[in-house]
């Protein structure tokens, strides 16, 4: 279960993505605006790393960006650093492209192998935790993941999951009711 805090983020996630996306080899084009479409979360079994994947609209394209949030820099992962943000409850968070974070890779492999889905979302409020409805649904296909499998994120998801072979993670979101490939493990 993912515990979310009502917090102010500086910069916001969309501001951080707007400055990071143009520098990525897999992203071509300009970034006039980054508009959230949907998101899903996984749990870090140790409870230390936030794991959240975003679908955002960027100049008419749906872009998929898995991120991890850490309380300290991840050693040897400078190439995957998206940036840092100030979280009004948790303090400084180092944000990484999750493909380069071993916690994300391990949890993704587990979700795919077990045919699991995203974490339950609970928001901390003064009256206690409240459940938040997810903005999308994701599910692993229950296929064995080869040891040392490489994560391939579909950065602009569009392939129907019904025509794909695993191991993979697929999802549905507003405007996309047909399960669509989000990540492959090869």
C-alpha angles and dihedrals in degrees: 000000000000115000111211125194127212096240147147115244123203111222099018119235092254092049090051092049092047091059095040103045099067091059095056119104091218093053120076124181140038129303112224094158140352112217121188115238103170142324141202134197138211127200124246102221089218092051093229106103126057111221116195131157121203133204108200135175112235117179094328096318128107108228125192117213121174112199137186125207121210136182091222135025116280108240114243094008102102090121089061098046112123093181143273129281136188114239112199092219105030102032125224115007123194108214121209137186093253094224087078096047116092092207091059093045093051094046093045090052090051093049092049095044093047096041088239129153140215126312123269109258120230122179118208110233132170087258094051134271119335124197115243120205113238119247092219141013124236132181137181115230096234095242122142112261115223114240110265092015115176119235116235112187117203095228092189102029117207110128114110111239090225090070096044132085124221169285088077148127118233133185149182127216140167107307092015109073094160114085107257130194112257103166136009127200110213 
